[in-house]
Amino acid sequence: VPCRALWRAMGYLRRVPLVLLFPLALGCDVASSSGLRITGLTHNPKYNGEYVRDEDVNSQPSFWQRISENCGEVMRKGECGAKHWIKLPQGNASKAACHEACAKEGASGCCRHGTFAGMSGYGVAAPPGCALGRGRVIFEAMPNFAAVADCHGRAFVSFQAGAWALRPPTWDGVDDQLQSSTLAEGAADGNLSEGFVREWGDRQWPAKFVDADVQIQLLCPEPEDASWQLWLGILAGVAVVIALASVATLRCLPGKKQAEPREEPSENPDETWDVVLGRAEDAEPHV
């Protein structure tokens, strides 16, 4: 096989696996996604992680944070203040029951369990028993007989006002302004897969939006008819490319010459000797 044909064939065939993979790589968009993964939040790192798809909002899917421990693992001794409180009587029996009741609320705030009403110097005093404090929550280290836990709730991603944005679970009134209801947002009319370009910087004073580079990876389920034939074809294509590359490397590398065929020695050494001396078979012997 001519070397030029080998190299040309290998150039075509090495693209086969990539062509077969394009549908898998490009088939995952917002419409077909089942969830997404957020990385790169620096001011609000607790909202990094995986989000699952939920009902549509403004004709676009929404994605809600997947969390295993909404209110942390355990409650700790402490106190907290809040603007208002939601009583959770199903958690009055114990700290563990209160912790579970707060987690089921799926909202942000302070989960508090105490025998007596709160004595916080901020906001509204917490009621006795189990309660979830909301709105400008402040945790305080002061002598008391209460147990508290920080519940951050489930944030969600939705499309609103011409842009994709990450929003907190509920209105917390971080600074009593509308923009604090957005944790991060993308460019106007941008694609969700392009990520968020601004983040609410509550780690600085005063809090404001700052430039950000938050990555979003769309997650799509594998097709149900998932194609072992497709992967078999990909493997076969890779094998063909490797085989062609091996042949081309051995036979067609520049600077390597194929060995010239060697003449087989004659079976009769005398005949070869006669040819060298220029004697013919019918030559007369010398007298």
Disulfide bonds with the S-S distance in Angstrom:
Cys3-Cys252 2.23
Cys28-Cys220 2.11
Cys71-Cys151 2.01
Cys80-Cys110 1.85
Cys98-Cys130 2.15
Cys102-Cys111 2.15
